[in-house]
Amino acid sequence: MRLGFLLLAPAVVCAGQDLHVSPSGPSLESVLEAAAEKPGTTVWIASGVYELQRSLRLDARHSGIALRAMPGEEVRLSGARVLPIESFGRPSVAQRERLDPAAKDQVVVIDLKALGIKDFGSIAADGAEVFFDDRPLPLARWPNEGFATDLLTTGGAPFEKLGYKGDRLGVFTYAGERPERWLREKDLWLHGYWFWDWEDIYQRVASLDPRKKLIYLQPPVYWNGFRDGARYFVLNALSELDQPGEWYLDREERMLYLWPPQPLAGARITLSMLRDPVIAITNASRVVMSGLTIEGGRNNGIEIAGGAGNVVSGCTVRNLGGWGIVVTSGNSHTIERCQLSQLGRGGVLLAGGERTTLEPGAHAVIDSRIFDYARLKRAYAPGVKLAGVGHRVQNNEIFDAPHIAVWFAGNDHLIERNEIRGVCRETGDAGAIYAGRDWTERGTVIRHNYIHDVSGLGEHGCQAIYLDDMASGIVVTGNITRGSRRGILMGGGRDNVVEDNVLMDCTESVVFDNRGLKSYREAVKPPDGVMVRHLAQMPVDRPPWSTRHPELQRLLADNPGSPKNNVIRRNIAWRCPPPKLAREVVRFGRVEDNEPWFVDPGIIAADGKLDLPAGAPIVRGEPALRNFPADSIGPRPAAAR
């Protein structure tokens, strides 16, 4: 299907260093070949939908070129296939028998065999998805919203971990009659948080025994095991297609069932097809992509590997089964002014730099909006993930997601001036900004972020900033948090600085425990503790490590489980308890001037935004507020950048 396009004659015109392309002319691939080895060429792309049957690939020959949408026009590079409205029909008598009574007169079907479509992927990975007028539709499931909690483990392989009891057998007893609707299902799956509130797993159902009321999972089963009453939902069940918007794909018969959310007439219905990234850039440098919409693939939207100085600017990346943008190597790649949403996994992954030498990769994601991500893989698919050395996450708005906003690993990152809200919506023991489990991942600065409405769920909820499991050498300064389980949670660790933060409306303000002496003590024991193994992987006895982080050379001889040399100072709490600090944090660190507010600081406007007028007495009197850049939080307008 092609939308409107700019009519050009001829369809590809070479005018100096410009090439123009429209949907009616030669393919984008052929135009890129014409642009290869011509640095400075701009490929101007006219309005339209460009359906890609394979990735659009750029390599070193394409260094220095730009791919730009024509000004004011919508250019869509899509890995999906349009399903013709006229090919949908009513289900047969046999098909209607399998439907819920409410759906029999509502569902339409389309024969994908007749369209030559036969590759559908798996429910758990790279599965085809249906989009209706550019919105992803939910696969038929039960319950339609939220989770069920009625399954009990059978006790065939019991165990206990951190005080929680579970079972590793992968067999459940159920109550009631609902599962007996599923006996005829061909490819039934359960998706749930089976043991921890921070890890979701897909499990295929092998069989059901209605006489014994048992559900058997198909091996391999989740290695962490299962708990009674774990949260789960059933999906890919034709018998559960019972509300508008749901769909089901019979992979054997290659028939797609759909309860349209709106009338079919005039709708645009697509099926994601492309298993590879929509755009792949390998070893090219100084490539600019501007104003494009990247959509409709089962995998990632844009992948960048190698090269230097590539820029993705002003692009919309949406409706994908994988990540929005993935940078795995190279140097100084930038994602700016982009909108990423409706993603199956995370938003942006930035990896690069060399940890053994602390050489930065220097990638950045700035002035972007990242939301409604982690639709399919719910946990540990963050808005932004950092790995390696020296990346920046600046002036972004990250919101509406089931788990983490920013997850960092490695060294020397900068996370600043972001607004983060409404994340960790269905997870617990989580952090809006999160890291942990490595003494050597030092040097990151988290400053001047506004994090709010991130309370999470379960026993431990969501912390605005969570430095988990002995995270060390991190600076957390000048942040404002509101509406979290804890404002800042430090899971042991050393050499951290937590200062000048304002923590509001939380169950606890700053919590710093000594888990390295208790629940996490096995991790710090030589030679096999996970923390010790990570330490051994870095050349801490040689420059630049020995000069920048000399404390690591003597760490194992200095009671490594003890949270020493931390600074906790000038943090302010409003409607939060005072800091709760382990004895060792106070004894071996610097703790001072952490004060409560006893009156409403009045810094939150009615719309939830920050309101910090420079002349207000409380702003003049508090360094954390006086220095907070309230007018430059989140994406900035062009004039301010």
N, C-alpha and C positions, 0 to 999 in steps of 0.2 A: 504493500500500500504506500502511495506517495501523497504527501500533502502538497500544499502550494509551494512553488519554487520560483526563483528569479530566472527569467528566460534570458539565456545568453546565446549569442551566435558568433562563432561556433560554441559548443558546449564547454570546451576547454580552450581558453585564450591565454596566450603568453604575452604579457605586456611588461617588458623590462623584467623586474624581479617579482611580478605578481602572476599567479595562476588562479583562474576562477573555475569553479566546478558546481554543477547543479545535478539534481536527481535524474534528469533525462540524458545526461551525458556519460562520458566514460567514468569508470568506477573511481572511488577515492584511492584505491590501491594503485591504479595506473597513473593518477595525478601525482601521487607521492613518488612514484618512480621517476616521473618527469622532473620533480623537484630535487631528487637525490643529488648530492654533491654540488649543490648550488646554494651555498650559504647566503642568507639574506632573503631567500624566496619566501613570500607569503602566499599561502593557499587560502583563498577566500571561498568559503563554502556557503552556498545559497540555501534558503529556507527549504526544509523538507525532512522526511524520515529516510535515513539511509540504513537499510536492513543489511546487517553484516552476517554472512555465513561463516566467516572466520575472522580472527583478530586483525585489527588494523595495526600493522607492525612497522616500527621505525627503528633504524639502526644507526651506526656511526656515520653512514653516508648522508643521513638526514640532519646532521648537526647544523644548527643555525637557522633552521626554517621555522615558520610559524603557521599554525592551523587556526584560522579565525572565522567565526561566524560573521556573515555580512551584517553590518550595523542594523540593529532593530529587528533582526530576523531570527526565527527559531530553527536551530539546526539540531537534529536528533540522530545520534549514532546509536543504533539499537541492535541488540543481540536477540531480539524477540521476533516472533512471526505473528502477523495479523491473522486471526481466525475469521473467515468470512461469515457475516451474519446469516446469509442465505443458506449456509450449510448446517445451521442448527435446526433441530426438529424435536418433535415430542418423543418420549421414550416408548418402546414397544410394550406390549402386555407383560412379557417376561421381565423386562427392566423395571416396570412399574411395581411389580411384586416385591422387589427388593427395597423399595423406597419407604420412608416414613409416610404415614397417611397424610400428614400436612404438606408433603412435598410432591405427591403424585401428579397434581395438576399444575405445579409451578416449575418443575425442573425441565430443562431442555438438554438435549444430548447432541454431540457432534462426533462423527466417525473420523478419527485422526488417520486411520489407514487410508481412507480415500484421499487424504491430503498428503500422503507419503511421509507422515511423521511417525517415527518409531523409536527415537532415543529420548527416554524420559528421566534417566538418572535414578537416584535413590532418595527415599524420604529423608534419610539422615544426612545426605550430602549430595550436592549438585543436582537436586531434583528440579524438574520443570515446575514453574509456577504460572498461575493465571492472573492477569491484570485486566481490570475493567475501568476504562477511562482513566488510565494511568494510576490506578490505585491497586495495590496487591490485595487479593481476596484470600480469606482464610480457608484452608483445607478442612473438609468436613471433620468435626471433632465432637467429643463429649467430655466434660460439660462445655457449653458454648462459650462461657466466660469463666475465668479463674481456674481453679483446680479441684479435683476430688481428693479425698484423704481417707478413703474407706478400705484400702488394702492392708492386709496383715501378713507379715512374713510367716513361714511355716516352721522356722526353727531348725532347719536341717543342717545349717552351718553357722551357728551363732558365734559372735565375737563382741568385743567391747573396745571402744576407742575414745579416749579423753572423756570417759564417763558416760558415753552414749552407747546403747546396745543396738546391735544390728544383726543381719543375717546375709550370707553371701550366696545362698542357693539360687535365687532368682525364680522362686515359686511363691505365689501369693494365694491366700484365701480371700474370697469376696463374699459380701452379703447382698441380699436382694436379687432381683431378676435382670437388672440392666445388662450385664455382660452376656446374657444369653441371646441378645440381639446380634451379637458379633460372631456367632458361630459360623456363618457363611462368608465372613470377610476373608478376602484372599491375601491381603498384605497389611495386617493390622499392626499399629505401632503405639507405644506408650512413650510420652515425653514428660520427664519429671525431674524434680530435685529429690533424689532418692535417699541421700544420707545427709548432705550438707546443704545449707541454704545459699551456698555460693557456687554450686556446680550442678549443671543440668545435663542430662544424658538421654539420648534416644535409645529405646530398646524395642526390638521386634518381638511380637508375640508368636511363639511356636504353636501353641494349642491351648484350648480351654476344655475343662472337664466339668460340665454342668452338674453331673451327679455328685462329685466331691466338692464342687464350687472352688475349683483351682484354676489359676492362670499360670501357664508355663512360659518363661521367656526363652527366646532362642539364644544359645551361646554364640559369642562370649558375652557374659553378663558383666555389669558394672563392677570394676575391681574394688571400689570403695564400699560396696555392699548396699544394703537396703534397710530402712527403718520402718517400723509400724507407723501407719498414718502419714507416710511421705506424700508430698504434693505431686500430683501427676494429672495428665489428661490423655485421653484416647484420641488418636487421629488416623486419618486415611480410612474411614469407615463409611461406606455408602449408606448403611442403615442409620447413620447419624447426620446425614445431609438433611437438615430440618429447619433451616432459616435462610432468608435472603442473603446472597453473597457467598455462600459456601459452595464448594465444588469438590469433585472426586474424580480420580483418574483410574480407570480399569486398565492396568498395564498389559494384561493378557489380551484383552479384546481391543485395546487401543481406542477406547471410548471415553470421552470426557463428559461428565455430568455437571450441570451448572444450574443453580437457582439464581437467576439474574437479580442483582440488587436494584436495578432500574429497568425500564423497557429496553428491549434489544435495539429497537429502531434508532439509528444514529449513534449507537455505542461503538467504542473501539475496544475490542477484546484481543488480547495478545497472549501468547504462550512463550515463556522464556526458553531459548534453545541453545545459545552459544555457551559451551562449557569452558572456554578459555577466556582470558580477559578481553574486554571490548577493545582496549588500546594497550599495546605493549611496546615500551620504549627501552631498548637495550643498547648500552654503550654509546648513546647519542648525547650530545651536549648542546645547551643553549636552545633547546626546542621550547617554543611557546604554544600553548593551547589556550584559546580564549573564547568565551561565550558559547561553548558547546554544551549540549545535554547528552550525557552518557547513561545508557539505560538498557534494561531488558536481558542482561546476561545472567547465567546461573552462577558465575564465579565473580571475580573482582572487576571493577570498572576500568581502572587505569593501573598498570604496573610499570614501575620505573626501576631499572637495574643498571648500575654503572653510569658513566658520564658525569657531567657537572653542569650546574646552572640551569636545569630545566624548570619551567614555570607552568603551573596550571592555574589560570586566572579567570575568575568570573564564570566558572562552569557549574552546571547542575549535574550532580551524580546521584542517581536514584534507581529504585526498582531493580535491585540486583540481589542475587543469592549469596554473594560473598561480601568482601570489603568494598568500600568506595574507592579508595586510592591506597596503593601499597608501594612504598619505596623501600627496596631491600639493600641498596648499596649506592655507591657514587658519592657525590659531594655537592652540597649547597643547592639542593632541589627545594622549590618553594610551592606551596599550595596557598593561594590567596583569594579572598573574596568569593569563595565557593559555597554552594549549598549542597549538603549531602544528607539524604534522608531515605526512608523506606528500604533499608539495607538489611540483608539476611544476617550479616555479621557486623564487624566494626566499621567505623568511619574512615580514619586515616591511620596507617601504620608507617612510622618513620624508623628505619634501621640504617645504620652506617657509622663510619668512624672505626677506629682501631683501639680497643680497650687496653691492649698490652702497652701501647705507647701513649694512650690518652689523646690521640689525634682526633679532632672532631669531625663528624660527618656534616654538621652545620645545615641540616635540613630544617624546614620551618612550615608550620601551618598557622596562618594568621588571618584575622578579619573574616572568619568563615562561620557558618551556622551548620551545626551537626546535630541531627535529631532523628527520632524514630528509627533507631538502628537496633541491631541485635534482635531482629524479628524471629530468626530461625535458631541460631545459636545464642542462647539468652545470656549466659554468664561468660565473663572474661572475653567478651567481644566489645571492647570499649569504644567510646567516641574517638579517642586518640590513644595510640600505643607507641611508646618510645623505647627503642633498644639501641645500644651502642653508646656513642659519645656526642654530646654537644648539640642537641636539637632544641628548637624553640616552639612553644605552644603559646601564642600571644593573641589577645583581643578576639577570642572566639566566644560564641554562645553555644553551649552544649546542653541538651535537654531531652526529656521524655525518653527514658530508656530503662530496661530492667536491671542493669548492673552499673558498672564503672563508667565514669566520664573520661578520666585520664589515668592510664596505667603506665608507669615508667620503670625501666630497668636500665642499668648502665650508669654512666657518669656525666656530670656537668651539663645537665639539661636546665632550661629556663621555662618555667610555667607561670605566666603572669597575665594579669588584667583580663582574665576570662570570667564570664558569668556562667555558672553551672547550676542547673535547677532540675528538679523532677527526675533525678536518676535514682538507681538502686530501688526501683519501684516494687520489684518482686523478689528481692534478695536480702539476705542478712549477713552479719559479720563481714560487711563490705565497706568500701570507702569511695566517695565521689572522686577523690584523687588518691591513688593507691600505689604502694610499692612494698617490697620486703624480701627477706630471706637471703641476704648477701651483705656481708660486712664491707665488701670492696666497692659497692655501687654508691659512690660518694660524689659530692660536689653539686648536686641538683639544688636549685633555688625555686621555692614555691612562694610567690609574693603577689600581693595586691589582687587577689581573686575574690569574687563575691560568690559564695556557695550557699544556696538556700533551698528549703523544701526537699530535703533528702533524708527523711527519717528512716526509710527502709522498714524491714519487718523482722519477725522472729525474736529470739532471745537477745541478740546482739545488735540488731538494726544496722543502720548506715552511719558512718562517721564522715564528716565533711572532708577531713584529711586523715588518712590511715597509713602510718608507717609500720607495717606489719613485721613480725618475726625478725627482730634484731636489725631492722634497717638502720643505717648509721651514716653520719656525715652529711645530713640533709639540713638545709636552712628553710624554715617555715616562718615567714615574717610578713606582717602587715596585711593579713587576710581578714575578711569579714565573713562570718558564717551565721546562718540563721535556720533553725528548724532541722536539727540533725540529732541522732542518738547521742553522739559525742561530737564536740567541735573538733578536737584533735585527739587521736589515739595513737600512742607510741608503744609498740609491742617489744619492749626491751630496747636494745640498741645503744650505741655510743656516739659521742661527738656530734650530737644534733643540737641545733639552735632553734628554739621556739620562742619568738618574741614579737611584741607589738601586735598581737592578733586580737580581734574583737569577736567574742563568741556569744551568740544570743539564742534564747529559746531552745535550749538543749537539755537533755537529761543529765549530762555531765559535760564539763567544759574541756579541760585538758586532763587526760588520763595517761600515765606513764607507768607501765608495769615492769616486773622483773622476771618475765617468763623464761629467760635464759637460765635462771636458777631453779625453775620449777617445771612447768609442762613442756618446755622446749629445751630442756637441758641435754637430751641426747644429741641434739643438732650441733652442740658446741664441743663435743668430745672428740679428740683426735683418736684414730686417724680418719674415721669414716663418717663423722657427723657432717651433715650437708653444708653447714657454714664453714667447716674446716676444709672441705673439698673445694668450695668456691674460692676460699682464700688462697689455696695452693695453686690455683690456675692463673693467678696474677703475679707478675715479677715484682713483688713489693720490696725486694732488697736492691733494686736497680732504679736509676732515674728513668722517667720522671716520678715514678711511684715513691721512691725512697725520699725524695725531696718534698713532694707535695703531700704525701700521706705517711710520714715516718712512724706514726703511731701503730700502723699495721704490723711493723716488724716485731713489736713486743707484745702484741695483743694476746697471743696464746699463753704467755707467761703471766698475764695480769688478770687472772680470774675471768675468762672470756664471757661467761654467762652474766656477769654483773653489768648493769646499765650505768657506765661511768662517763664522766666528762661531758655531760649534757648541760645546756643552758636553757632555763625556763624563766623568762622575765618579762615584765610589763605587759602581760596578757590581761585583758579585761573581760568580765563575764556579766551579762545581763540576763536575768531569769535562768541562770545556770549555777550549779554548785561550784565552789572553788576547786582549783586543781586537785586531783587525786594522784599522788605521786608515791612510787615505791620508796622505801627507806634508802635504798642505795642511790637513787636519783638525787635525793636531797644531800646525802652524806658526801657523795663523790662528784657533785656537780655544782652548778650555780643557780640557785632558785631565789628570785627576789621580785618584789613589787608587782605581784599578781593580785589584782584588786577586783572586787565586785562593783557593779553600778547599782545604786539603790533607787534611782529614778529612771524612768523611761528616757533613753537617750534621744529619741525622736529623730532617728536617722533613716527610717524606712517610710517611704511615701505610700499613699493609699494603693497604688498599683504594684507595690512590692519592690519598686526600684529604690536605689539608694538616693538619699537626699542629704547632702553634706555641704550646706552653704558655708563658704569660707569664713564668714563673719560670726557664725553661731558660737556661743561661748563654749559649748562642749567640743566643738571642732578645734577651736583655738587652744583649748586646754589639754587635749589628748594627742600626743604625737602620732598614734596609730591612725587617727582620723585626719589630722592636719596634713599628713603626707599621703593620704590615700587618694589615688587619681580617679575620683568618682565619675568624672566626665569622660573618661576614656576606658570604661569597662565594656567588654564585648566588642563586636565588630564596629569599626569606626567609619564614618562617612568619608568619601574620597578626599575631601578637603583637609581632613584631620590626619591623614596618613603620611 
